[in-house]
């Protein structure tokens, strides 16, 4: 059974798709086409192990989950902006510092990141595997753990 938010999202997307089908050369369609033609997968995602612990304080970390999930658990220092609100609240998101968006697994934050990147926020990255992956890989220590594992593998 589909959950209400997913059903609502599908309904909105179907309503938005009708005008695009009628005029697939609209400004929105052209912007999306240009973005998808020239972006690389790796340019918009980042793994926890790619971020040294000392870099985290310089990054705006956005938790794109709802307020209840954020209250229950989040990456320390994160700001809560629900994924469907990032465009409306884009003035709160800087363009001059790294920004990482995450959710539980990366799917909702990917939508938010895609929207921001289409609007010109080239500094936005999606945290691959979201909060779940961040925790599993060691949180702020994921980078150091990856370095140590690589050193151990090289020593064997």
N, C-alpha and C positions, 0 to 999 in steps of 0.2 A: 504494500500500500504506500502511495506517494505521500510524503509529508506536505503540509500546507505551504511552507516556504518554497519548496521545490516546485510544487504545482503552480504557485503564484509566479515564480520566476519563468516557468515554461509559458504561462499565459502572456506575460509581458513580452517575452522574446517573440512569440508568435505574432503579437500585435505590431512589434517593431519591424518584423521581417516583411510584412506586407508592403510598406512603402519602399523598402529596399528592393523588393522584387520588381516593383513597378518602375523604379529608376535606379538600377544597379550602378550607375555612374555618379551617384550622389557624392557629396563631399565626404560623408562618413565612410561610404564604401571605398572611395578612393584612398582615404587615409589608412583604412585597415589593410587594403591591398598593398599599399606602399610599405607599411610597417612589416607585414608578413613576407614581402618579397626581399627585404633587406636586413631583417633581424636574424641573428643566430640564436639557437636554443640556449647555448651557454652564456649568452650576453645578458640574459634576464634572470638566471637562477644562480644561487650560491649554496654551497654545502657548508654545514657548520664547521667542518674541519678545515675550510679555507680561511677562516677568520681567527687570527691570533687573539688571545684573551685581551691583550692590551689595546686592540682596535675597537672592541665593543663600546667603550664609552664615547667614541667619536661617531657612532652610527645612530641614526634615529630608527628605532625598532618599533614597528607597528604591529600590534596584535589585531588581526582582522576578524576575530571571532566576536560573538555577542558578549554583552557586559557580564552575564552570569558566568560564562566560561572563563572570561578574563579574571573575574573575582576568585574563581575556584583555583586557578593556576595560570601562570604566565611567565615569560622570560623576565627576570628582574630588570627594571628600568624601561620596560616596554610601555608604549602609549596605546590605549585602546581606541581604535577607529574601525568600526564594523565595516566589513568588505563592501557592503552596498552603499556606504556613506563616504568612501574615499574621494569620489569625484566632487560631491557637494562640499567636502571639507578640505579640498586640495590646497587652499590658501594656508593651511596649517602644516603643509608638507614642504620642506625646503628643497630647493634645486641645487644647493651648493654644498651638500654633504651627503655621504652615503645613506641610503634608506633601505631597510630590509622589512619586507612584509611577510607575515606568517599567519597560518591558521593551524588547525590540528594536523593536517597532512599535506597541505599545499594547494589543494584544488580551489578553494574560495579565494585565497590570497593571490593565486595566479590570475583570476579574473580581475581583481582589484589592480594588480600590477599591470596587466595588459591595458586597462583603461587609462591608468596614469601615464604609461609609456606612450600611448597614442596621443595623449595631451602634451607630450614633450618632456616628461620627467625621465630623462635617460639615466638618472642616478638611482633608480629603483630596482631592487633585486628581490626575487622570491626565495625564501628559505626553503630549499628542497626538503621534502618530507615533514615540514612544519615543526610544531612543538614536539610531536612524537619522536621525530628523527633527531631533533636537537638534544632531547633528553637521552635517547638511546646512544648517541655518539659522545656523550660526556659534557653537554652544555658548553659553558665558556671554556672548558678544557679540551674540547674536541680537537682543536688544532694541535695541541701538545701531544695528545694521545696518538694522533695520526703520525706525527713526526717520530715519536718513540717506536711505534709499530713498524714504520719504514726502516728505521735504524736497526731494529731487531731482525727484520727480514733480510737486510743487507749483511748483517753479521753472521747469518747462518750459512 
